[in-house]
Structure formats: C-alpha cells, structure tokens
Amino acid sequence: MDRIELAEFLKSRRAAIRPGDVGLPEGPRRRTPGLRRQEVAQLAGISVEYYIRLEQARGPKPSRQVLGALARALMLDRDQRAHLFHLLDELPESESNREVPPTIRTLLAGLDDFPAFAIDACYDVVAWNASADRLMGYLSRLGSEERNMLRTSFTGPLASHLLAEPETVAFLRDCVADLRASLARSPKDVKLRGLVEELLRESPEFGEMWADHQVAVRRVQKKRVEHEEFGALEFECQVLEVPGTALRLIIHVPEPGSPTAEAFASLAALTAVTVEDPVRGA
C-alpha cells in the first residue's frame, strides 16, 4: 500500500471536482477549488476523520467496499478507478516479461504499409519494423537509452523543441498518465521506478505533468506529425497489449486512400529495397 501516493491522488481528484458536479451548491465562501474533505466523506459514506487520515497518509487500509465508494464519490473513470485499487495492492501486478515473442516479430514484419513497433512499460522501443525504423529516425542506429520515447522527449537534444509544440505536449501528458498507471500496477518494477525518478530529477516539464496525478491507459490516439521527408502525416496510433508480457504493440494506421496512406506505401517501398532485415529489436 503506497500511502503517500494514495494521499496525493485523493487530494488531486478532490480538487478536480466542482460541487455542482455532484449536486452540491457552489457557494461564494469556498476558498479552495473542488470539494471539501467532509463532502467527499459524506458522498462516500465514511467518517470525516477517517478520510482526513487517508489524505494525511495515515489510518488503516481501506476495504474494497470503501475504495468503491471513494471511486464513486470522486467520479473516477475506469482507468482512475483501476489506479486507486492498484495503489492499495487490490489488483495483481501486471506481467513483467519484456521478451518480444517470435510471433510478434513475425507480425511486425508483415505490416509492410504500417509503421509499427513494440514498447515496454518504460516506453523503451524493443522491436520495430523497417517502416517504423525510417519514420522514427532510424531506430536501428540509436543506443538503447536513446530508444526510450520519454527520455528522448523530455531530456533529449530536441526536448525544448518538442515541448514547445502543444500537440506533442498533449501526447506526452497522456504518456505520463499511462506511466503512472503502469507504476501503480507494478510498484516493485525497479526499472520503471528508476525511469520515473530520473525524469523527475532531469525534467521540470515531466515533474509538472507527474504532479497532476492524471491516470489513463493508452489505447487509441490520433496523431499529426511533420516529417522532414514525407511532410504532414495524420494517423491513428492503435495500441494493442501483448498477452503474457509487459509489452504493447503500437501501429500507425492512416485513413485509407489518404495522403498519409500514400506516404506510408512509399515508405514501405523504400524500406523494402534498403533494409535487409524487416524487423529489428533491442
């Protein structure tokens, strides 16, 4: 049970809810945003004293029933609710296996017209096809640390440029929320915790996003990027979990017949004649 993280999460969620959202009068005399502690306790059906102790990182571990009541009172969505339960060790930790199964490598090789790659919970790119290699700046030429998407985005040579782009910042906020959810699922993952500590130490921007206590598991995202060779590209990032591992498969899927689909087809044709091995990996 991570008492400090639980306390911070409860406080951040309480501050994010307006009284009107839960049927309470707004009132002119509120000095702080969000709900009062006693209001959360009332909505959850628990004592004010007990809830205060939770926000102070004290008190006994809440039961599953109390967690459910708090989730409803704080209007948590599916990902936030799962995060709350994970903080109390109420759900099993996710798989920690980072080995890329041979079938996934075969799948990557077969996705000729779709740049695709596999990442672990730390956002290390651990396998990729030839199209992704070229689209993402020749991953095969980078060291393992440089193939970490978060480290590169927050502390790499292009970090200041990337963090000045609103769309990139929004994407990174989603990634940080996903990273927090991963850490809650696997609190004993040394590599994962080490990455978070490193980024908190090295990047004020990451620290600001981490302090928001947002939680969301990445699923489908729309992206628009400017590529120096292919121009403006618009596509969906389909995120597929690899069963039995801590890996996820990211596939860039354009609208059929779109300029991006044509660009990806050209990319596949180029890589077919320039790359001998259609799949690379760490």
Buried (B, 14 or more C-beta within 10 A) or exposed (E): EBBEBBBBBBBBBBEBBEBEEBEBEEEEEEEEEBBBBEBBBBBBEBEBEBBBBBBEBEBEEBEEEBBBBBBBBBBBEEBBBBBBBBBBEBBEBBBBEBEBBEEBBEBBBEBBBBBBBBBBBBBBBBBBBBBBBBBBEEBEEBEEEBBBBBBBBBBBEEBEEBBEEEEBBEBBBBBBBBBBBBBBBBBEBEBBBEBBEBBEEEBEBBBEBBEEBBBBBBBEBEEEBEBEEBEEBBBBBBBBBBEEBBBBBBBBBBEEEEBBBEBBBEBBEBBEEEBEEBBBBB
